[in-house]
Amino acid sequence: MHDSASDTIAPAVTIHIFVEFGHNATKEIEFYTDRVTGLQIKEKAGVPSDDALARREGQKLVPVSDNETIIINEGDHFVVVPPGSVS
């Protein structure tokens, strides 16, 4: 019997994150890796290129730039904000 836990290839992972466009509009998207750029999140969620993206960490919003590679976790929330709103 073959034990998949001993394979050298990591199993496929699906990570669901949420992108908030406003108080009543949230889009769930999925990635098959835990390392993505801000631009990849924006493109997959359909965020306009001029808008900024921020990760929700408790009550804080932490900016995520387009070319920044971040590690995402299941259930993470991101917020779309107008340009210049995240400092």
VEXGUDREN-953950 format. One record per atom (N, C-alpha, C): residue in one letter; chain; atom name; y, x, z. Coordinates in steps of 0.1 Angstrom, whole numbers, always signed. Each point is the difference from the previous one (the first is absolute). Layout:
BEGIN
> resn | chain | name | Y | X | Z
> A | A | CA | Y | X | Z
...
***
This chain:
BEGIN
> resn | chain | name | Y | X | Z
> M | A | N | -12 | +8 | +0
> M | A | CA | +12 | -8 | +0
> M | A | C | +12 | +9 | +0
> H | A | N | +10 | -4 | -8
> H | A | CA | +12 | +8 | -1
> H | A | C | +11 | -5 | +10
> D | A | N | +5 | +9 | +7
> D | A | CA | +11 | -4 | +10
> D | A | C | +13 | +3 | -6
> S | A | N | +8 | -10 | -2
> S | A | CA | +13 | +2 | -7
> S | A | C | +10 | +7 | +9
> A | A | N | -2 | +0 | +13
> A | A | CA | +9 | +8 | +9
> A | A | C | -1 | +15 | -2
> S | A | N | -11 | +5 | -6
> S | A | CA | -1 | +14 | -2
> S | A | C | +6 | +4 | -14
> D | A | N | +4 | -9 | -8
> D | A | CA | +5 | +3 | -13
> D | A | C | +13 | +9 | +1
> T | A | N | +2 | +8 | -9
> T | A | CA | +12 | +9 | +0
> T | A | C | +12 | -8 | -6
> I | A | N | -2 | -10 | -7
> I | A | CA | +11 | -8 | -6
> I | A | C | +4 | -11 | +10
> A | A | N | +13 | -1 | +3
> A | A | CA | +5 | -10 | +10
> A | A | C | -2 | -14 | -6
> P | A | N | -3 | -9 | +8
> P | A | CA | -1 | -14 | -5
> P | A | C | +14 | -5 | -5
> A | A | N | +0 | -9 | -9
> A | A | CA | +12 | -6 | -5
> A | A | C | +7 | -8 | +12
> V | A | N | +13 | +1 | +0
> V | A | CA | +7 | -7 | +11
> V | A | C | +10 | -9 | -7
> T | A | N | +2 | -11 | +6
> T | A | CA | +10 | -10 | -5
> T | A | C | +10 | -2 | +12
> I | A | N | +12 | +2 | -2
> I | A | CA | +10 | -1 | +11
> I | A | C | +10 | -11 | -5
> H | A | N | +2 | -10 | +8
> H | A | CA | +9 | -11 | -3
> H | A | C | +13 | +2 | +8
> I | A | N | +11 | +0 | -7
> I | A | CA | +13 | +1 | +7
> I | A | C | +9 | -12 | -5
> F | A | N | +11 | -2 | +7
> F | A | CA | +8 | -11 | -3
> F | A | C | +15 | +4 | -2
> V | A | N | +6 | -5 | -11
> V | A | CA | +13 | +3 | -4
> V | A | C | +9 | -12 | +2
> E | A | N | +10 | +1 | +9
> E | A | CA | +8 | -12 | +3
> E | A | C | +13 | +1 | -9
> F | A | N | +2 | -11 | -7
> F | A | CA | +12 | -1 | -9
> F | A | C | +11 | -8 | +6
> G | A | N | -2 | -6 | +11
> G | A | CA | +9 | -8 | +7
> G | A | C | -7 | -7 | +12
> H | A | N | +7 | -9 | +7
> H | A | CA | -6 | -6 | +11
> H | A | C | -12 | -9 | -3
> N | A | N | +0 | -5 | -12
> N | A | CA | -12 | -9 | -3
> N | A | C | -8 | +4 | -12
> A | A | N | +2 | +13 | -4
> A | A | CA | -7 | +4 | -12
> A | A | C | -7 | +14 | +3
> T | A | N | -13 | -1 | +1
> T | A | CA | -8 | +12 | +2
> T | A | C | -11 | +1 | -10
> K | A | N | -2 | +12 | -5
> K | A | CA | -11 | +2 | -10
> K | A | C | -10 | +10 | +5
> E | A | N | -13 | -4 | -1
> E | A | CA | -11 | +9 | +4
> E | A | C | -4 | +7 | -12
> I | A | N | -1 | +14 | +2
> I | A | CA | -5 | +8 | -11
> I | A | C | -11 | +9 | +6
> E | A | N | -8 | +6 | -9
> E | A | CA | -11 | +8 | +5
> E | A | C | +0 | +13 | -8
> F | A | N | -4 | +11 | +7
> F | A | CA | -2 | +13 | -5
> F | A | C | -14 | +5 | +3
> Y | A | N | -5 | +9 | -8
> Y | A | CA | -14 | +5 | +2
> Y | A | C | +1 | +15 | +6
> T | A | N | +11 | +3 | +5
> T | A | CA | +2 | +13 | +7
> T | A | C | +10 | -2 | +11
> D | A | N | +0 | +9 | +10
> D | A | CA | +10 | -2 | +11
> D | A | C | +12 | +9 | -2
> R | A | N | +1 | +7 | -11
> R | A | CA | +12 | +8 | -3
> R | A | C | +7 | -5 | -13
> V | A | N | +12 | -5 | +2
> V | A | CA | +7 | -6 | -11
> V | A | C | +15 | +4 | +1
> T | A | N | +7 | -1 | -11
> T | A | CA | +15 | +2 | +0
> T | A | C | +7 | -13 | +2
> G | A | N | +13 | +2 | +4
> G | A | CA | +8 | -12 | +0
> G | A | C | +1 | -7 | -13
> L | A | N | +1 | +8 | -11
> L | A | CA | +1 | -6 | -13
> L | A | C | -13 | -8 | -4
> Q | A | N | -12 | +5 | +4
> Q | A | CA | -12 | -7 | -3
> Q | A | C | +0 | -14 | +7
> I | A | N | +5 | +0 | +12
> I | A | CA | +0 | -13 | +8
> I | A | C | +10 | -9 | -7
> K | A | N | +12 | +5 | -4
> K | A | CA | +10 | -8 | -7
> K | A | C | -5 | -6 | -13
> E | A | N | -7 | +9 | -8
> E | A | CA | -5 | -4 | -13
> E | A | C | -11 | -11 | +2
> K | A | N | -9 | +2 | +9
> K | A | CA | -11 | -10 | +1
> K | A | C | +5 | -13 | +6
> A | A | N | +10 | +0 | +8
> A | A | CA | +6 | -12 | +6
> A | A | C | +10 | -7 | -9
> G | A | N | +5 | +7 | -10
> G | A | CA | +10 | -6 | -9
> G | A | C | +14 | +1 | +5
> V | A | N | +3 | +11 | +8
> V | A | CA | +13 | +2 | +6
> V | A | C | +9 | +6 | -10
> P | A | N | +12 | -6 | -2
> P | A | CA | +10 | +6 | -9
> P | A | C | +3 | +15 | +3
> S | A | N | +1 | +8 | -10
> S | A | CA | +1 | +15 | +2
> S | A | C | +13 | +3 | +8
> D | A | N | +10 | -8 | +0
> D | A | CA | +13 | +3 | +7
> D | A | C | -2 | -3 | +15
> D | A | N | -9 | -9 | +4
> D | A | CA | -2 | -3 | +14
> D | A | C | -7 | +11 | +7
> A | A | N | +3 | +0 | +13
> A | A | CA | -6 | +10 | +9
> A | A | C | -12 | -6 | +7
> L | A | N | -9 | +9 | +5
> L | A | CA | -12 | -4 | +7
> L | A | C | +0 | +6 | +14
> A | A | N | -4 | -7 | +10
> A | A | CA | -1 | +5 | +13
> A | A | C | -13 | -5 | +7
> R | A | N | -5 | +8 | +8
> R | A | CA | -12 | -3 | +8
> R | A | C | +4 | -7 | +13
> R | A | N | -6 | -11 | +3
> R | A | CA | +3 | -6 | +13
> R | A | C | -9 | +6 | +11
> E | A | N | +7 | +6 | +10
> E | A | CA | -7 | +6 | +11
> E | A | C | +6 | -6 | +13
> G | A | N | -7 | -11 | +4
> G | A | CA | +5 | -7 | +12
> G | A | C | +13 | -8 | -5
> Q | A | N | +11 | +3 | +7
> Q | A | CA | +13 | -7 | -3
> Q | A | C | +8 | +9 | -10
> K | A | N | -5 | +12 | -3
> K | A | CA | +8 | +10 | -8
> K | A | C | -5 | -1 | -15
> L | A | N | +9 | +3 | -9
> L | A | CA | -3 | +2 | -14
> L | A | C | +2 | +15 | -3
> V | A | N | -11 | +6 | -5
> V | A | CA | +1 | +14 | -3
> V | A | C | +0 | +2 | -15
> P | A | N | +10 | +6 | -6
> P | A | CA | +1 | +1 | -15
> P | A | C | -12 | +8 | -6
> V | A | N | -4 | -5 | -12
> V | A | CA | -10 | +7 | -7
> V | A | C | +5 | +2 | -14
> S | A | N | +2 | +13 | -4
> S | A | CA | +6 | +3 | -13
> S | A | C | -11 | -2 | -11
> D | A | N | +5 | -1 | -12
> D | A | CA | -9 | -2 | -12
> D | A | C | -10 | +11 | -1
> N | A | N | +4 | +13 | +2
> N | A | CA | -9 | +11 | -2
> N | A | C | -6 | +5 | +12
> E | A | N | +1 | -7 | +11
> E | A | CA | -6 | +4 | +13
> E | A | C | -14 | -5 | +1
> T | A | N | -10 | +9 | +3
> T | A | CA | -14 | -4 | +1
> T | A | C | -2 | -3 | +15
> I | A | N | -5 | -12 | +3
> I | A | CA | -3 | -4 | +14
> I | A | C | -14 | -5 | +1
> I | A | N | -5 | -1 | +12
> I | A | CA | -13 | -5 | +3
> I | A | C | +1 | -14 | +5
> I | A | N | -7 | -9 | -7
> I | A | CA | +1 | -14 | +4
> I | A | C | -13 | -4 | +7
> N | A | N | +2 | -10 | +8
> N | A | CA | -11 | -6 | +8
> N | A | C | -2 | -15 | -3
> E | A | N | -12 | -5 | +2
> E | A | CA | -2 | -14 | -2
> E | A | C | +10 | -8 | +8
> G | A | N | +7 | -10 | -7
> G | A | CA | +9 | -9 | +7
> G | A | C | +14 | +5 | +1
> D | A | N | +3 | +12 | -5
> D | A | CA | +14 | +5 | +1
> D | A | C | +10 | -9 | -7
> H | A | N | +12 | -1 | +5
> H | A | CA | +10 | -8 | -6
> H | A | C | +12 | +9 | -4
> F | A | N | +4 | -4 | -12
> F | A | CA | +12 | +7 | -6
> F | A | C | +10 | -11 | -4
> V | A | N | +13 | +4 | +0
> V | A | CA | +11 | -9 | -2
> V | A | C | +8 | +5 | -12
> V | A | N | +3 | -9 | -9
> V | A | CA | +9 | +3 | -11
> V | A | C | +15 | -3 | +5
> V | A | N | +9 | +10 | -2
> V | A | CA | +13 | -1 | +4
> V | A | C | +10 | +3 | -11
> P | A | N | +12 | -6 | +0
> P | A | CA | +9 | +3 | -11
> P | A | C | +4 | +15 | +1
> P | A | N | +4 | +6 | -11
> P | A | CA | +4 | +14 | +1
> P | A | C | +11 | +3 | +10
> G | A | N | -2 | +11 | +8
> G | A | CA | +10 | +4 | +10
> G | A | C | -2 | -7 | +13
> S | A | N | -9 | -9 | +2
> S | A | CA | -2 | -7 | +13
> S | A | C | -8 | +7 | +10
> V | A | N | -8 | +10 | -5
> V | A | CA | -9 | +8 | +9
> V | A | C | +7 | +13 | +2
> S | A | N | +3 | +4 | +12
> S | A | CA | +7 | +13 | +3
> S | A | C | -10 | +10 | +6
***
